[in-house]
Amino acid sequence: MSRSDFFEGAIRALPVIISAGPFAILFGAVAVANGQTVAEATLMSATVFAGASQLVGIELFGQAVPMWVIVLSILAVNFRHILYSAAITPFMDHFTGPQKALSFFLLTDPQFAETLSRGEAGRAVTFSWYFGFGAMIYMPWVILTSVGGLVGSIMGDPASWGIDILLPLYFMGLVLSFRRRDNYLAIVVVSAAVSILAQHLVGSPWHISIGALAGIALAALLPPPRREQKEAAP
């Protein structure tokens, strides 16, 4: 494992954990408030490692809803990861089987965006770099979940501190990083509009997957990127 690649990935991930850290604390506080022990909340973060799904699951566990509803709700939130893994697999073909398994466990929204951006720029996506990036998010997430379980109630509502806006801002930055792509604006507008409409008509968390599928459908219907058209020309 290349130490330089590992540290390059870890440093690149620092802004992510700064943005996501408050939500790990929030999850720990919410989990304990819903009846879990600090150890159970920490174990959930360590084994599930999916912030939005953890919050959805912890809210549903305490309600009288069938287990299949909980499973489908979490699947709806994480459906995008199927698309993520398909998109970045070409840059990870040289990984071993165990490396791929660990890599997909560590897959998050920023991990996907950074991996895709690095691969498309022609830079090697090494396992050392990927693992460094993922570990820098994973370890603090688990640790801060414990912190949230212990002292989260003291913090209160994250909105009152203004930190609830950090993660949405980071995700907006990820979306904007793809703004130079063909058909970018049309796909983003349609995906966002359909997601908002679905939230009102169908409800959360299904609106996430419905909006994503709408964007994918539009991308498939629109003309191919100019680069591909040029390569296809005789």
Sequence and secondary structure as in RCSB ss.txt:
>XXXX:A:sequence
MSRSDFFEGAIRALPVIISAGPFAILFGAVAVANGQTVAEATLMSATVFAGASQLVGIELFGQAVPMWVIVLSIL
AVNFRHILYSAAITPFMDHFTGPQKALSFFLLTDPQFAETLSRGEAGRAVTFSWYFGFGAMIYMPWVILTSVGGL
VGSIMGDPASWGIDILLPLYFMGLVLSFRRRDNYLAIVVVSAAVSILAQHLVGSPWHISIGALAGIALAALLPPP
RREQKEAAP
>XXXX:A:secstr
  HHHHHHHHHHTHHHHHHHHHHHHHHHHHHHHTT  HHHHHHHHHHT  HHHHHHHHHHHTSS  HHHHHHHHH
HHHTHHHHHHHHHGGGSTTS HHHHHHHHHS  HHHHHHHHHHHHTT    HHHHHHHHHHHHHHHHHHHHHHHH
HHHHH  GGGGTGGGHHHHHHHHHHHTTTTSTTHHHHHHHHHHHHHHHHHHT TTHHHHHHHHHHHHHHHHS   
HHHHHHH  
